Each structure stands twice: as structure tokens, then as C-alpha cells.
Amino acid sequence: LSCRHYSRRGVCVPSCRFTEGETREFAQGGECFECHPECERIEDNVTCNGSGADTCTRCAHYRDGPHCV
């Protein structure tokens, strides 16, 4: 399967949910992945840049070193 833009769980989509939507995402290798649950959802801005609790732009609760908890 090859998508023109992005793929989400095997389905081609025009865009990942970087800055809007209930669940925020990041892209890696043309695939959309969900941000970690401890990342604070930021309106009109990127919420994370990876899947781990250490890749959040801001934490939903607390930060322990580099990780949101």
C-alpha cells in the first residue's frame, strides 16, 4: 500500500491530526501515530514529535525529568 500523503492504520488519509482533533498525532515514515496520553493537547499547535512520554510539547499533568507523568 502506498499513500499519496499519509497512512493511518493502513488507510490513506490527506493529513495527520497534528494540530486538531480529539487525539493528536505525529508522523513517521508517512504513517500517522498517536501522541502519548500524558501529552497535553494544544490547540492549533503540535502536541508531540514522537510516541514516548518524553516527546510531548507540554505535559497534561506533571513532568518527571524529561518524561510526562
Backbone bond lengths (Angstrom), bond angles and torsions (degrees), N, CA, C in turn:
res aa  C-N    CA-C-N  psi(-1)  N-CA   C-N-CA  omega(-1)  CA-C   N-CA-C  phi
1 L - - - 1.456 - - 1.523 108.60 -
2 S 1.293 116.35 128.55 1.454 121.27 176.92 1.522 108.20 -128.18
3 C 1.315 115.68 123.87 1.465 120.76 -178.61 1.524 110.20 -102.35
4 R 1.303 116.15 149.44 1.456 121.76 178.49 1.535 110.77 -67.00
5 H 1.335 117.15 -40.59 1.462 120.67 -177.04 1.533 110.74 -115.24
6 Y 1.321 116.76 -80.64 1.462 121.69 -176.96 1.524 110.20 -135.25
7 S 1.330 114.88 164.72 1.456 122.13 176.37 1.520 108.52 -126.58
8 R 1.326 116.53 137.82 1.465 122.46 176.20 1.528 106.69 -125.77
9 R 1.330 116.48 110.43 1.476 122.55 -179.86 1.530 111.58 51.52
10 G 1.329 116.78 42.68 1.462 121.31 176.51 1.514 115.66 84.34
11 V 1.333 117.87 3.91 1.467 122.28 179.04 1.529 108.20 -113.71
12 C 1.316 116.98 129.43 1.463 121.08 178.45 1.526 110.67 -70.06
13 V 1.322 115.87 133.49 1.467 122.25 179.16 1.527 108.36 -133.81
14 P 1.340 117.70 152.83 1.466 120.09 -178.87 1.534 112.93 -72.68
15 S 1.340 117.27 -25.09 1.461 120.43 -176.08 1.520 109.89 -158.84
16 C 1.314 115.96 152.98 1.464 120.62 170.83 1.524 107.63 -84.33
17 R 1.310 116.78 164.79 1.473 121.95 179.52 1.524 109.20 -88.17
18 F 1.322 115.74 71.23 1.464 121.15 -178.21 1.529 111.77 -72.64
19 T 1.322 117.70 -44.14 1.470 121.40 -170.93 1.518 114.38 -124.83
20 E 1.320 118.47 3.79 1.467 120.14 179.80 1.521 109.56 -150.93
21 G 1.321 115.13 163.57 1.456 120.61 -179.87 1.519 111.99 104.56
22 E 1.311 115.82 162.05 1.464 121.50 -179.04 1.531 110.89 -66.10
23 T 1.314 116.89 -44.14 1.455 122.59 178.24 1.516 108.91 -108.22
24 R 1.334 117.07 124.43 1.465 120.83 -178.84 1.521 109.72 -91.80
25 E 1.333 114.13 154.24 1.453 120.07 -174.42 1.528 111.37 -134.36
26 F 1.322 114.35 166.66 1.451 123.17 169.29 1.526 106.29 -130.45
27 A 1.313 117.20 164.14 1.465 120.73 -178.85 1.521 109.81 -115.27
28 Q 1.326 113.89 141.47 1.458 120.76 175.44 1.519 107.55 -145.36
29 G 1.316 116.03 119.90 1.452 120.29 -179.72 1.516 114.19 60.67
30 G 1.342 117.45 33.90 1.461 121.72 179.00 1.517 114.24 79.49
31 E 1.334 118.20 5.33 1.464 123.30 -179.30 1.528 109.04 -111.68
32 C 1.339 117.38 139.06 1.462 122.84 176.52 1.528 109.47 -88.50
33 F 1.333 116.05 131.86 1.455 122.30 177.35 1.521 109.11 -129.08
34 E 1.327 117.16 148.09 1.464 121.87 -179.54 1.523 111.17 -74.65
35 C 1.327 115.37 145.56 1.458 121.22 173.08 1.527 108.88 -70.37
36 H 1.309 116.11 160.25 1.466 121.90 177.29 1.531 109.19 -61.82
37 P 1.343 118.55 144.26 1.471 121.11 -178.71 1.528 114.47 -60.46
38 E 1.330 118.14 -22.74 1.464 120.48 -179.64 1.526 113.40 -84.12
39 C 1.327 117.43 -0.58 1.466 120.77 176.27 1.525 109.48 -80.32
40 E 1.320 115.87 133.42 1.467 120.34 176.96 1.521 108.96 -73.72
41 R 1.324 115.99 131.54 1.458 121.62 177.62 1.531 108.06 -74.29
42 I 1.321 116.90 120.33 1.462 122.68 -176.85 1.520 108.17 -108.61
43 E 1.316 117.04 124.75 1.459 121.75 179.76 1.524 110.12 -68.85
44 D 1.322 115.92 133.27 1.466 123.67 175.84 1.526 113.93 58.20
45 N 1.331 116.73 27.24 1.454 120.61 176.70 1.520 109.11 -150.43
46 V 1.314 117.01 161.72 1.462 122.42 179.97 1.526 109.79 -70.77
47 T 1.331 116.32 132.99 1.462 122.63 -177.40 1.526 112.03 -90.17
48 C 1.332 117.57 -33.56 1.464 121.07 -179.88 1.516 109.75 -154.81
49 N 1.331 115.24 168.79 1.465 119.86 175.39 1.525 111.44 -129.20
50 G 1.320 116.30 22.33 1.460 123.13 178.28 1.513 110.19 -177.01
51 S 1.331 117.10 -178.30 1.462 120.51 -173.92 1.520 114.19 -90.74
52 G 1.309 118.58 -16.13 1.459 121.27 -174.89 1.512 113.88 -83.32
53 A 1.330 114.80 165.35 1.466 121.49 177.85 1.528 111.25 -71.26
54 D 1.318 117.47 -7.70 1.460 121.44 177.82 1.528 112.64 -98.42
55 T 1.338 117.29 7.46 1.471 121.12 -178.57 1.525 112.69 -111.97
56 C 1.313 117.46 11.22 1.469 122.08 -178.76 1.523 110.77 -76.13
57 T 1.322 116.08 144.15 1.456 120.79 172.24 1.522 109.42 -69.38
58 R 1.346 116.35 -44.87 1.469 123.61 174.11 1.521 107.99 -140.48
59 C 1.311 116.14 153.43 1.463 121.03 179.84 1.522 110.60 -89.60
60 A 1.336 115.88 143.54 1.454 121.41 176.74 1.526 110.60 -70.62
61 H 1.337 116.45 -31.15 1.464 120.26 -177.76 1.525 110.86 -125.13
62 Y 1.320 117.81 -85.93 1.458 122.09 -175.72 1.524 110.84 -131.70
63 R 1.323 115.50 160.65 1.458 121.86 176.13 1.520 108.14 -114.04
64 D 1.325 116.00 131.49 1.467 122.85 175.39 1.514 105.82 -119.66
65 G 1.331 116.25 98.94 1.460 120.41 -172.53 1.509 108.48 64.86
66 P 1.324 118.60 -127.27 1.458 120.27 -179.39 1.531 113.63 -87.15
67 H 1.339 118.17 -3.70 1.469 122.11 -172.70 1.524 112.70 -106.07
68 C 1.330 115.19 141.70 1.466 121.05 172.01 1.525 108.55 -84.88
69 V 1.320 115.14 135.64 1.473 120.61 -178.98 1.514 110.52 -132.15
